[in-house]
């Protein structure tokens, strides 16, 4: 028995490694369940809202500047317009990317599904079909602390959900929108 003392620490290390590897899958499952149940408190456990807001603001600001073009950026009025547009997109992100904002979006989703007849049994008074944005995601590890789940829009463009590891916990920190492709068209 004394010769095999190392088995217990090895098993603990393997269990810890398995938990870390399974972590993003558990987080995606938690996000999906929170969205299906419209549970914003559960969603808040799996989403780092401050980082997500900052990342989405940066993407939208970049998109607005690219769409405006060099001529608009170089003029005084264009610069002012870009400042106003950046403020509006920032305010929109601040309002929507919160547990309350997500809750409102999910409530609107529920009403839209009912109004359009997309319910469990087709009756407008039945529960709506649950939102499952990560249902057919293509998942992969980018590193030991970054994981992505990519889904395709109806137009075939990729939307990438990025989860980062914070200690043993995985949280959604970024959603890479297909804005760059739209800006180059």
N, C-alpha and C positions, 0 to 999 in steps of 0.2 A: 504494500500500500504506500509506503514512503517513497518508492521509486516512481509512482504515478501521481505525485502531487500537482504536476503541471497540467493535468487534464481539466481540472475545474477552472483555472484561469483561462485556458484555451477555449473552453466551451462558452465562458462569459464573453470573451473577446469575439468569438464567432457570432454569438447572439446579438451583441452590440452592432457588429458589422451588418448583419442581416436587417436589423432595425433601421440603420442609416440608409441602406440600399432600398428598403421598402418604404421609407419615409415619403418620398415624392408621390408615390402611388397612393399612399394613405391620405396625403394632403389633397390630391386631385379627387379622390373619392369623397373626402369631407366637403370640398367645395361643391361638387356635384350634388351631394345630398342636401347641403344648405340651400342651394339654388332651387332644387326640386321642392323642398319644404318651405321655401321663402323665409328661412331663418337667418336673419341678418347677424344675430349674435354668434351663431356657429360660423358664419362666413367670416366674421372679424377675426376668429382664431386662426384662419388659414390664409388671410390676405393682409399684407403689410400696406395699409392704405396710404400712409405718408409717402413711402417710396414709389408706390404705384402712381399716385398723383404727380409726383415730380417727373417720373419717366414719361407719362402720357403728355404732360405739359411740354416737355422738351421735344417730343415727336411732333406735336401739333404746331408748336412755334416754328420748327424747322420746315414743316410742310407749308405753312403760310408764307414764309420767306421765300421758299423755292417757287411757289406758285406765283408770287408777286413779280419775280424776275428782277434782273439787275437794274432795268430802267426805273422801276418803281422804287427800289431801295435807294437809289442815288438822289432822288428828289426830296425836297423838304416835305411836301405834302404826302408823298409816298411813305417817308419815314414816320410821319405822324400817323398815317393810316395803319401802318404795320404795328405801331405801338398800341393803338386802339384795338386792332384785331387780336394782338397777343394778350391784351388784358381781357378781352371777351372770351377767348378760348380758355385762358387760365381760370376765369370765374366759372365757366361751364364745367371744367374738370373738377374744380373745388366743390361745386355743388353736387355733381353726379357721383364722384368716386369717394363716397362715404358709405357707411352702413345704411344710413337713412336714404341716401340717393339711390343706392342699389335696391333697397326695399321698395322705393317708389317705382323704379324701372320694372321690378318684378311684378308689382301690382298692376302696372300698365300692361305688361306682357300677359298677365292673367285675364284682364278685361278684353284685350285684343283677341286672345285665343277664344274666349267665350263668344265674342261678337262675330267672329269669323267661322264659328262652328268647329273649331279644332279642339274638341273636348274628348274625354275618354270614350264616351259612347255616342257622340254626335249631337247630343241634346245641349242646348245653350245653358241649361241650369246645372249641368254636370260639371265635375272638376275639369279644368283645362288640361290639355296634354302638358306634362312637365317640361320645363326648359332643360335641355341637356347640351350645353355648348361644348363640352369636352367628350362627347359620346364616341366619336370616331377619330380621336386624336392620335397622331403619330408621336410617340413618346421616345425621348432619348436623353441620356446623360451627356452634357457638354463638358463637365468636369466633376470632380468629387463634391463640389458644392453648388453646382448649377444643373438644372434639369429643365427641359423644354417639352411642351405638348403643343403640337401644331395641328390646327384644323383648317379646312378649306372653306372659304366663303362660297355663296351660290355662284359667284363669278369665277371661282377657281383660284382666288388669291389666298395666300397663306396668312393666317393670324396665329402668332406664336405667343403662347402663355409661358412665362419664365418663372420658375420657382428657384429660390436661393435657400441654401441651408444656413441656419443661424444656430450653431451648436448642434443639437440633435433634431431640431425642429425645421421643417420645410414650410416656406410661405410664398405665396404669389407676390412678386415684386414688380413685374412688368408685363405688359401686353403689347407686343410689337404689331402694330397695325400695318396693313398694306398700303400706306400712304405714299411711300417712295415711288412705287410703281404707278400710282395714280398721278403723281406730280410730273412724271416724265412723259405722259401721253399727250 
